[in-house]
Amino acid sequence: MILIILLAGKAGFASYDTLFSMTDDQIYISKDSGQSWHGIYVESATTVRYNHMCIDSVNQLIFAGTNTCLIKSTDGGRLWQKIYPSGISEPVNRVAVSLNEDKNLYVATLDGLYVSSDFGKSWKALTLPSRQAYFLIPFGKEKRIYVGGGQTIYISNDNGYNWKKISNSLPEDMSILDMAVNPKNSLQIFVATTEGLYYSGNGGKDWKQKSISPKDWIQTTRIAFSNTNPPVLYALDNDVKESGISYLRKSINVGNWTVIASKENIPIFTIANDNPNVVYYTFTATMGLSGIESSLSSVVKSIDGGKTWKTLEAVMPGYSKTKLMLLRPW
């Protein structure tokens, strides 16, 4: 399950953010910070499967990859157009825009890696070191790209023409759960794995384990830098052995962590693109009514970096299958 959120206007409990969420078969939008949702009609084909979304906050564009095409919206998600790279027949696994605002758009498929410098009008095919491109993090101006998936991480310093494996010193039996790269320093990488959280400050030449909890069974599943204040990090951990409690933690110095929220079944969180103190997460609660149990998922918001929280009066659509949610930053 993956979650991403996008922000509109000044953030606060009294103001409204625009959120997007995605399941396999539907994209949803909320224009009131998650208090109400409606589905966006994108594709008429019933076999469409949505895989991933990303945004270009500078140019106010939204991209979504499906099992049949890549689509783009220029009006905040109301209308969409196909911009699938010519000649590609494989599903889009990941789509990403450069973190240093060079207008490059990257698409990873099972066929390879493709880059467009004009938002999808034309494409150039690049090599892809692994078909398991579950994480794609490009820095276009530096010609640096990270690709991660399964048990491997690769780096390219020439915009995808040559690749080097940088995960050799990580545990052999680990699996990558999430990756985060400092948007202001592309050599600083965090990797959440099944064997713990690891950090590299030199582009993956060497790694150090960064313990979040003294308990070995507390597993980090999500981690993200703030885009505007990248020393600020948020991480989501789950107790996979005892209580099943999820912990949302914050670090302001790439190392020391503070728990800012704990509940059962927190699947995802997201940070506002333009404010490191605006954070959303969802949690799932089981309710009993007339002897029948049902599960509902709510959205929770903080505007002060996790010091205080407000639970929004809404139920997320498709919550049990939500794989991505975005907060629009305009």
Backbone torsions as a table, in degrees:
resi	resn	phi	psi	omega
1	MET	NA	128.9	-177.5
2	ILE	-125.2	144.0	-177.5
3	LEU	-133.9	136.3	176.5
4	ILE	-141.2	146.1	-175.5
5	ILE	-137.4	146.5	-178.8
6	LEU	-123.1	148.0	-170.3
7	LEU	-113.9	140.0	175.9
8	ALA	-126.6	127.6	177.3
9	GLY	77.6	-173.9	179.0
10	LYS	-74.4	133.1	-175.3
11	ALA	-81.5	142.8	176.5
12	GLY	171.9	169.3	179.2
13	PHE	-67.6	-29.1	-178.5
14	ALA	-87.7	-18.2	178.2
15	SER	-97.9	167.8	-175.7
16	TYR	-116.3	136.4	174.2
17	ASP	-103.1	151.9	174.4
18	THR	-98.2	122.8	-177.7
19	LEU	-115.9	147.7	170.2
20	PHE	-122.1	143.2	170.9
21	SER	-132.8	158.2	-175.4
22	MET	-136.9	134.0	167.3
23	THR	-114.3	-177.9	179.9
24	ASP	-58.8	-35.0	-171.2
25	ASP	-120.1	11.4	-177.1
26	GLN	-160.0	145.1	168.4
27	ILE	-108.3	132.6	179.7
28	TYR	-116.1	154.0	177.0
29	ILE	-131.5	142.0	171.7
30	SER	-127.9	127.2	179.8
31	LYS	-102.5	8.5	-178.8
32	ASP	-132.7	45.8	175.6
33	SER	61.2	30.1	175.5
34	GLY	90.3	10.8	179.9
35	GLN	-82.1	-22.4	173.3
36	SER	-150.2	152.0	-174.0
37	TRP	-136.1	151.1	168.0
38	HIS	-145.8	151.9	-178.0
39	GLY	-75.7	147.1	176.2
40	ILE	-102.5	127.4	177.6
41	TYR	-82.0	118.3	-178.0
42	VAL	-118.6	-52.5	-174.1
43	GLU	-122.9	141.9	178.4
44	SER	-84.5	-23.7	-177.8
45	ALA	-69.5	133.3	-177.6
46	THR	-76.9	-11.4	-177.7
47	THR	-94.4	5.3	-178.6
48	VAL	-68.3	134.8	175.6
49	ARG	-123.4	123.9	179.6
50	TYR	-86.7	129.2	-174.5
51	ASN	-107.6	-39.6	-173.4
52	HIS	-162.3	155.4	176.1
53	MET	-136.7	154.1	170.4
54	CYS	-152.4	166.9	179.6
55	ILE	-128.8	151.6	168.9
56	ASP	-109.0	98.9	-173.9
57	SER	-71.0	-26.4	-179.8
58	VAL	-69.0	-44.7	-177.4
59	ASN	-100.3	4.3	175.1
60	GLN	56.7	53.5	179.0
61	LEU	-121.8	149.7	176.2
62	ILE	-124.7	134.8	179.5
63	PHE	-123.3	143.5	177.1
64	ALA	-138.2	135.3	177.4
65	GLY	-104.3	137.1	-179.7
66	THR	-125.0	-176.6	177.5
67	ASN	-79.7	-2.1	-179.9
68	THR	-127.0	-18.9	-174.4
69	CYS	-167.1	172.3	169.4
70	LEU	-110.1	133.0	-178.2
71	ILE	-123.2	154.5	-176.2
72	LYS	-134.8	141.3	173.2
73	SER	-122.2	133.8	178.3
74	THR	-108.1	1.3	-176.3
75	ASP	-126.4	34.6	175.5
76	GLY	79.0	16.1	175.8
77	GLY	103.7	3.7	-179.5
78	ARG	-76.6	-48.6	179.8
79	LEU	-120.6	147.6	-178.3
80	TRP	-131.6	150.8	175.4
81	GLN	-133.9	147.8	177.6
82	LYS	-77.5	133.4	175.5
83	ILE	-133.1	36.1	-175.2
84	TYR	-59.9	132.1	176.6
85	PRO	-55.4	133.2	-176.2
86	SER	-60.7	132.0	175.2
87	GLY	88.3	-3.6	-179.3
88	ILE	-88.8	135.4	-179.3
89	SER	-117.2	-5.2	-177.1
90	GLU	-92.3	154.5	175.9
91	PRO	-62.2	153.0	174.7
92	VAL	-84.3	112.9	178.9
93	ASN	-81.4	-42.6	-178.5
94	ARG	-142.2	144.6	174.0
95	VAL	-132.6	138.0	-175.8
96	ALA	-150.4	149.3	172.1
97	VAL	-108.7	153.8	-178.3
98	SER	-62.2	140.8	-179.6
99	LEU	-75.0	-18.4	-179.8
100	ASN	-107.2	28.2	163.1
101	GLU	60.0	48.2	177.6
102	ASP	-102.5	11.0	176.5
103	LYS	74.8	8.1	178.8
104	ASN	-82.5	138.6	177.2
105	LEU	-117.4	130.7	-176.2
106	TYR	-117.9	140.3	178.6
107	VAL	-131.8	128.1	176.3
108	ALA	-108.3	127.0	175.8
109	THR	-128.6	176.8	175.1
110	LEU	-69.0	-20.1	177.7
111	ASP	-77.2	-32.4	-176.7
112	GLY	160.7	-163.8	-178.9
113	LEU	-113.6	135.9	-177.6
114	TYR	-128.3	142.4	-179.9
115	VAL	-128.7	139.4	176.6
116	SER	-127.0	133.3	178.6
117	SER	-100.8	5.4	-179.1
118	ASP	-133.2	34.9	174.8
119	PHE	61.2	32.2	171.0
120	GLY	107.3	-0.4	178.7
121	LYS	-73.7	-37.5	178.1
122	SER	-138.2	155.9	-173.5
123	TRP	-137.2	151.8	172.8
124	LYS	-124.2	132.2	179.8
125	ALA	-84.1	133.1	177.1
126	LEU	-121.0	167.0	176.2
127	THR	-77.8	155.7	176.2
128	LEU	-131.7	123.1	-172.3
129	PRO	-73.1	-19.1	-177.1
130	SER	-148.3	144.4	175.4
131	ARG	-75.5	-13.6	178.7
132	GLN	-92.5	67.3	-179.9
133	ALA	-93.6	73.5	-178.7
134	TYR	-84.5	-18.8	178.2
135	PHE	-132.3	127.8	-176.1
136	LEU	-134.4	113.3	-174.7
137	ILE	-130.8	101.9	-177.0
138	PRO	-102.9	145.2	170.8
139	PHE	-122.3	89.7	-169.1
140	GLY	-61.4	-43.7	-177.8
141	LYS	-64.8	-29.9	178.1
142	GLU	-90.1	-4.7	-176.3
143	LYS	60.1	26.8	-177.8
144	ARG	-106.3	131.6	178.9
145	ILE	-133.5	135.4	171.2
146	TYR	-108.1	137.1	173.4
147	VAL	-129.3	129.4	179.0
148	GLY	-135.0	152.5	177.7
149	GLY	172.2	146.5	-179.5
150	GLY	65.3	-113.5	-179.1
151	GLN	-120.0	15.0	-174.6
152	THR	-132.2	151.4	174.0
153	ILE	-132.3	134.6	179.4
154	TYR	-123.8	153.5	174.1
155	ILE	-128.9	141.4	171.2
156	SER	-122.5	132.7	178.0
157	ASN	-108.8	11.7	177.3
158	ASP	-132.5	37.1	174.8
159	ASN	64.0	32.7	170.2
160	GLY	101.4	2.9	-179.9
161	TYR	-82.0	-34.7	178.1
162	ASN	-132.5	147.5	-175.2
163	TRP	-132.5	151.7	176.1
164	LYS	-133.3	132.4	177.1
165	LYS	-74.6	129.3	-176.8
166	ILE	-121.0	14.7	-178.4
167	SER	-107.5	14.9	-175.6
168	ASN	-63.8	-32.5	-177.3
169	SER	-87.8	-0.9	175.1
170	LEU	-81.9	159.7	-179.3
171	PRO	-53.7	136.2	-175.1
172	GLU	-64.6	-33.2	-175.0
173	ASP	-96.3	12.4	179.9
174	MET	-79.0	158.3	169.7
175	SER	-125.2	140.1	-177.3
176	ILE	-79.2	126.9	177.8
177	LEU	-100.8	-31.5	178.7
178	ASP	-164.8	157.4	176.2
179	MET	-134.9	145.4	174.9
180	ALA	-142.3	133.6	177.4
181	VAL	-121.4	135.8	179.6
182	ASN	-59.1	118.9	-177.5
183	PRO	-67.0	-15.9	178.9
184	LYS	-102.3	-8.8	179.5
185	ASN	-149.2	98.1	-170.9
186	SER	-71.9	-1.3	177.1
187	LEU	-91.7	-10.9	-179.7
188	GLN	-93.9	115.9	-174.5
189	ILE	-127.9	136.0	167.2
190	PHE	-112.7	138.1	176.0
191	VAL	-129.6	120.3	173.6
192	ALA	-90.8	124.5	-177.2
193	THR	-129.4	171.8	176.4
194	THR	-70.0	-11.6	178.3
195	GLU	-110.2	14.7	176.5
196	GLY	123.7	179.4	-179.2
197	LEU	-99.7	130.9	-177.3
198	TYR	-125.2	151.0	-176.9
199	TYR	-133.2	139.5	171.7
200	SER	-129.2	134.1	177.8
201	GLY	-104.9	5.8	-177.1
202	ASN	-133.0	36.1	175.1
203	GLY	73.9	23.7	176.2
204	GLY	93.0	7.7	177.7
205	LYS	-65.3	-37.7	172.4
206	ASP	-146.9	160.8	-173.6
207	TRP	-130.7	147.0	174.5
208	LYS	-126.0	138.9	177.3
209	GLN	-76.3	132.3	-179.8
210	LYS	-113.4	97.3	-176.7
211	SER	-70.4	131.5	176.0
212	ILE	-98.2	-33.4	-178.0
213	SER	-139.1	146.4	176.2
214	PRO	-69.8	-12.5	179.9
215	LYS	-88.7	124.7	-177.1
216	ASP	-64.8	-25.3	-175.1
217	TRP	-90.4	6.3	170.5
218	ILE	-86.7	111.4	-171.8
219	GLN	-109.5	126.3	176.8
220	THR	-77.8	125.7	-178.9
221	THR	-112.6	-24.9	179.2
222	ARG	-138.5	143.7	176.0
223	ILE	-150.4	142.5	-176.9
224	ALA	-152.9	138.3	170.9
225	PHE	-82.1	151.8	165.7
226	SER	-73.4	135.7	179.3
227	ASN	-70.4	-34.8	-175.0
228	THR	-93.6	-21.8	-179.8
229	ASN	-140.6	72.2	-167.5
230	PRO	-63.6	-15.4	169.1
231	PRO	-61.1	-20.6	179.0
232	VAL	-81.3	127.2	179.8
233	LEU	-127.3	145.8	170.7
234	TYR	-122.9	143.9	179.8
235	ALA	-140.5	145.6	176.9
236	LEU	-112.8	125.2	-179.8
237	ASP	-120.0	149.8	178.7
238	ASN	-127.9	137.1	173.7
239	ASP	-80.7	105.6	-174.3
240	VAL	-93.5	4.4	-175.8
241	LYS	-120.3	-45.9	-169.6
242	GLU	-103.6	-88.6	-167.6
243	SER	-87.4	-17.2	-175.2
244	GLY	76.9	12.2	179.8
245	ILE	-74.0	142.3	173.5
246	SER	-102.6	143.8	-179.3
247	TYR	-123.4	126.7	171.9
248	LEU	-99.7	123.6	-174.9
249	ARG	-121.6	159.1	-179.5
250	LYS	-133.0	141.2	174.3
251	SER	-130.4	139.3	178.5
252	ILE	-112.8	3.4	-177.1
253	ASN	-142.1	27.1	177.9
254	VAL	54.2	50.4	177.8
255	GLY	177.1	-49.2	-178.8
256	ASN	-94.1	130.5	-170.8
257	TRP	-116.4	142.9	176.8
258	THR	-124.2	130.9	175.9
259	VAL	-73.1	125.0	179.3
260	ILE	-112.9	-9.7	176.1
261	ALA	-162.4	144.9	175.5
262	SER	-147.9	126.9	178.9
263	LYS	-153.7	166.9	170.2
264	GLU	-75.4	140.6	169.2
265	ASN	59.3	57.0	167.1
266	ILE	-91.6	108.8	-176.3
267	PRO	-85.0	-24.9	-170.3
268	ILE	-161.7	158.8	173.4
269	PHE	-144.0	167.9	175.7
270	THR	-154.4	154.7	-179.5
271	ILE	-114.7	141.7	175.8
272	ALA	-62.8	140.8	-175.6
273	ASN	-63.2	-31.9	-173.4
274	ASP	-112.3	8.8	-178.0
275	ASN	-154.3	111.1	-177.0
276	PRO	-69.0	-9.5	-178.8
277	ASN	-92.5	-9.9	179.4
278	VAL	-95.6	114.5	-173.8
279	VAL	-132.0	141.1	173.8
280	TYR	-122.1	147.1	165.6
281	TYR	-146.2	164.2	176.2
282	THR	-118.4	152.8	173.3
283	PHE	-140.5	152.7	-177.1
284	THR	-112.6	128.3	179.5
285	ALA	-120.0	141.4	177.1
286	THR	-97.3	127.8	-177.0
287	MET	-120.9	144.4	178.2
288	GLY	-109.0	131.0	179.3
289	LEU	-141.7	117.3	-179.2
290	SER	55.6	39.3	177.0
291	GLY	80.2	2.5	-179.6
292	ILE	-112.9	126.8	179.1
293	GLU	-90.4	140.3	175.7
294	SER	-140.7	153.1	-179.2
295	SER	-111.0	135.7	178.9
296	LEU	-129.0	145.3	-179.0
297	SER	-116.0	129.9	-178.7
298	SER	-114.6	157.4	177.4
299	VAL	-103.8	135.5	-179.5
300	VAL	-122.9	139.9	-174.2
301	LYS	-130.3	142.1	171.7
302	SER	-127.4	141.7	176.5
303	ILE	-114.0	6.2	-178.4
304	ASP	-129.8	35.1	175.8
305	GLY	71.0	22.4	176.2
306	GLY	98.2	4.7	177.1
307	LYS	-70.3	-40.6	177.0
308	THR	-132.8	153.8	-176.9
309	TRP	-134.7	152.3	173.8
310	LYS	-129.7	124.4	176.2
311	THR	-84.4	124.6	-177.1
312	LEU	-81.8	143.5	-177.0
313	GLU	-82.8	74.9	-179.0
314	ALA	-157.5	157.3	173.5
315	VAL	-113.2	127.5	-179.9
316	MET	-69.9	131.9	175.7
317	PRO	-71.8	140.6	177.9
318	GLY	60.7	27.2	-171.6
319	TYR	-57.4	-34.8	-176.3
320	SER	-70.9	-14.4	-179.0
321	LYS	-121.7	11.3	-178.5
322	THR	-64.6	125.4	-177.6
323	LYS	-114.3	-10.8	-177.3
324	LEU	-165.2	140.3	173.2
325	MET	-141.8	140.7	-176.4
326	LEU	-126.5	148.7	176.3
327	LEU	-114.9	119.0	-173.0
328	ARG	-76.6	123.5	-174.5
329	PRO	-90.8	36.2	174.1
330	TRP	-152.5	NA	NA
